[in-house]
């Protein structure tokens, strides 16, 4: 988690209280190589930080997989809130590790007026 905190602090200023709120909403999980994270057509609403390994975006064409984008550790990204046009899977090492923040449910709480 220290690497995630350091990454956040390189892109924005965040005080300790807000940082703890963000971290309390994150879930870190291991994903086996080749395991699907999202399937084409699913509604996506996640922010993620790649702690280790990587993910790839791909689609099927004529019974073959065509990779459209690959990204790896350390990286933060957002999977847009729409129907996925691609599949997303873990691709590197035996396991990839992602910290996820569900944007649709969590961010309104974090940014809600006090």
N, C-alpha and C positions, 0 to 999 in steps of 0.2 A: 504494500500500500504506500510505502514511502516514495517509491518511484512515481506513482500516480499523483501524489501530493506535490512532488517537485515539478512534475509536468504541468499541473494546473497553475502553479505559481509562476511558471515561465511565460504563460500566456495572458494571465489576468492577475489583478490584485484581489485578494480575498482575505477577509479577516478570519480569525480562528473560529468564531462562532458560526459564521456561514460555511466555512470549510467543514466543520463537524456535522452540520446539517446535511451537506452534500454527501459526505462519507457515510452517514447513517442510512442513506437511501440507496447506496451501492451494494450490489451483490457480485461477488467474485465466484466464477465457476470454471472448472476444467472441462474442456471439450475435446473428445478423442479425434484424432486425425481422420478426416473424411466425414465426420458427423455433421449433419445439417444443422445450421443455426436458424435459418429461415428458408422457407420454400417459396418458390414462385407463386404469386397470388396472395400470400399472407400480408396482412396489414402490419407494417413495421413502425415502431415508435421508440427506438432505443438509441441512447448514446452509449458508446463503448470505448474502453481503453484496453489495448492489447498489452497484457502483462508479459506474456511470453507466447512464442509461436506466431501464427498468422491466420488470416482468413482470405478466402477468395470468393469472388462473385462470378457465377457462370450460368449458362443456359444450355439446354439440349437442342441440337440441330442435326437432323438426319442420323439419329441414334448415336450421336457423339456429343461430348461435352466441349463447349467453347468458353474459355475463360475470358472475362471482360475486364477484371480488375483484381489485383492482388496487393495486399498490404500486410505489414508485419510489425513486430515489436520494435520500439515503443511507438505507439500511434493512438491517437484518439480520433474518433469519427462519429458521425451521426448517420443512422439508417433512417432515411426520410419516412415521414408519416404518409404512406401511400401503399397501394398494392405493389408488392415486389415484382419487378420485371425479370429478376434473376434469382437464382438460388444462392445462398450464402453458406459456406461450410468452412470448417477448420482445415488447414492444409499442411501445417508444418509440425515436425516432431511428433512424438507419440501423442502428446496432448498440447493444446493451446489453452491459455488461461486468459479469460476476459473479465473485466469489471464492468458491469452493466448498470446504467441508470435509466429507468423507464421514464422517458420524457413526458408522455401524455398524463400520467398520474402524478409524478413527482414534482416536475418543474413548476406547476401552478402553486404548489404548497411552498416551495422554496422562495418563489418570487411574490407571494401573496403579501398585500399591504399589512402592516402590523398596527 
